[in-house]
C-alpha cells in the first residue's frame, strides 16, 4: 500500500498519543510507501513547537523530534512530495465546494488537494489522517481514508 500522511497522523509517529500504534504499524508495514508533502514537514515541526509551549514535551525534545523527522526523510523512510500550483488550485475548488457548510481550513484543503492529485496519478492509495473533517471531505471526493483513531 501507498499512503499519504497529513500532519494529524504523522505527529502520532513521533509523539505517543491516541492512534500512535496504528500509525507506527502503517509506516512499518512491509512493502508500504509513506508519502508526505513539504507542508506536512513544516506543520509537523509547528506541532512539535506547540507541544513545547503547552508543556507536553521539553524544548530539548523538540530538537530530537525534528532530527528524527529529518533523518527519516534523509533515509527515504518517508518520501516527500512538492506542493504545486495545481494542488493550490484543487484546494481552492474544495473550499468553494465545501467551505460554506463545513469548517474546511486552507491548509487542510491543501492537504486534500495534494492527496487527491497523488491518488489520481496512482502514487498513493490512501490518505492517513486523524482529522474527522478531512476524513469526511476526502471520502466525499472518493479518496481512500484511514483514520488511526477509528476502531
C-alpha positions as CSV (number, residue, x, y, z in Angstrom):
1,X,0.0,0.0,0.0
2,X,1.0,3.6,-0.6
3,X,-0.1,6.1,2.0
4,X,-0.1,10.0,2.2
5,X,0.2,11.3,5.7
6,X,-1.3,14.6,6.9
7,X,0.1,16.3,10.0
8,X,-2.6,15.0,12.3
9,X,-1.4,11.4,11.6
10,X,2.3,11.9,11.2
11,X,2.7,13.6,14.6
12,X,1.4,10.4,16.2
13,X,4.5,8.6,14.8
14,X,6.9,10.9,16.6
15,X,4.9,11.6,19.8
16,X,2.9,9.0,21.7
17,X,-0.8,9.8,21.7
18,X,-4.1,8.0,20.7
19,X,-3.6,6.4,17.3
20,X,0.2,6.1,17.6
21,X,0.3,2.3,17.4
22,X,-1.8,2.3,14.3
23,X,0.4,4.9,12.6
24,X,3.5,3.0,13.6
25,X,2.0,-0.2,12.1
26,X,1.2,1.6,8.8
27,X,4.7,3.2,8.4
28,X,6.4,-0.1,9.4
29,X,4.2,-2.2,7.1
30,X,6.5,-4.3,4.9
31,X,6.5,-3.1,1.3
32,X,4.4,0.0,2.1
33,X,5.3,3.5,0.9
34,X,4.8,6.5,3.2
35,X,4.4,9.9,1.4
36,X,4.1,13.3,2.8
37,X,4.3,16.8,1.5
38,X,6.7,19.6,2.4
39,X,3.5,21.2,4.0
40,X,3.3,18.1,6.3
41,X,7.0,18.5,7.2
42,X,6.5,22.2,8.2
43,X,3.2,21.7,10.0
44,X,4.7,18.7,12.0
45,X,7.5,20.9,13.3
46,X,4.9,23.5,14.2
47,X,3.0,20.9,16.1
48,X,6.2,19.9,18.0
49,X,6.7,23.6,18.9
50,X,3.1,23.7,20.2
51,X,3.8,20.7,22.4
52,X,6.7,22.6,23.9
53,X,4.5,25.7,24.5
54,X,1.8,23.6,26.2
55,X,4.3,21.7,28.3
56,X,3.7,18.3,26.7
57,X,7.3,18.0,25.8
58,X,10.6,19.7,26.8
59,X,12.4,22.1,24.5
60,X,15.2,19.5,24.1
61,X,12.6,17.0,22.9
62,X,11.7,19.4,20.1
63,X,15.2,19.2,18.6
64,X,15.2,15.4,19.0
65,X,11.9,15.0,17.2
66,X,12.9,17.4,14.4
67,X,16.2,15.4,14.0
68,X,14.3,12.1,13.9
69,X,11.9,13.5,11.2
70,X,14.7,14.8,9.1
71,X,16.6,11.5,9.5
72,X,13.6,9.5,8.3
73,X,13.3,11.8,5.3
74,X,17.0,11.5,4.5
75,X,16.9,7.7,4.8
76,X,13.8,7.8,2.5
77,X,11.7,6.0,5.1
78,X,9.3,8.9,4.4
79,X,9.1,10.3,0.9
80,X,8.4,14.0,0.5
81,X,6.5,15.4,-2.5
82,X,6.4,19.1,-3.6
83,X,3.3,21.2,-3.2
84,X,2.5,22.5,-6.7
85,X,0.3,25.2,-8.2
86,X,-2.3,22.6,-9.2
87,X,-2.6,21.5,-5.6
88,X,-3.5,25.0,-4.6
89,X,-6.0,25.2,-7.5
90,X,-7.6,22.0,-6.3
91,X,-7.7,23.3,-2.7
92,X,-9.5,26.4,-3.9
93,X,-12.1,24.2,-5.6
94,X,-12.6,22.2,-2.5
95,X,-13.0,25.3,-0.4
96,X,-15.6,26.6,-2.9
97,X,-17.4,23.3,-2.8
98,X,-17.3,22.5,1.0
99,X,-16.3,25.7,2.8
100,X,-19.8,27.1,3.2
101,X,-21.1,24.0,5.0
102,X,-18.0,22.8,6.8
103,X,-15.1,24.3,8.6
104,X,-12.6,23.3,5.9
105,X,-9.5,25.4,6.5
106,X,-7.0,26.4,3.8
107,X,-4.1,24.1,4.8
108,X,-6.5,21.2,5.3
109,X,-7.8,21.8,1.8
110,X,-4.3,21.9,0.5
111,X,-3.5,18.5,2.1
112,X,-6.6,17.1,0.4
113,X,-5.5,18.7,-2.9
114,X,-2.1,17.0,-2.7
115,X,-3.6,13.7,-1.7
116,X,-6.3,13.7,-4.4
117,X,-3.7,14.6,-7.0
118,X,-1.4,11.8,-5.9
119,X,-4.3,9.4,-5.9
120,X,-5.3,10.5,-9.4
121,X,-1.7,9.9,-10.6
122,X,-1.6,6.4,-9.0
123,X,1.1,7.4,-6.5
124,X,-1.0,6.7,-3.3
125,X,-3.9,4.5,-2.4
126,X,-4.9,6.1,1.0
127,X,-4.8,9.3,3.0
128,X,-3.9,8.7,6.6
129,X,-5.5,11.4,8.8
130,X,-6.7,11.7,12.3
131,X,-8.9,14.7,11.3
132,X,-12.6,13.8,11.1
133,X,-13.3,16.7,8.7
134,X,-10.5,15.7,6.3
135,X,-11.9,12.1,6.5
136,X,-15.4,13.3,5.7
137,X,-14.4,15.6,2.7
138,X,-11.9,13.1,1.4
139,X,-14.5,10.4,1.4
140,X,-16.9,12.6,-0.5
141,X,-14.2,13.2,-3.1
142,X,-13.5,9.5,-3.5
143,X,-10.2,9.4,-1.6
144,X,-9.3,6.3,0.3
145,X,-9.0,7.2,4.0
146,X,-7.5,5.5,7.0
147,X,-8.2,7.2,10.4
148,X,-5.8,5.9,13.1
149,X,-8.3,6.9,15.7
150,X,-11.1,4.7,14.3
151,X,-11.6,1.2,15.6
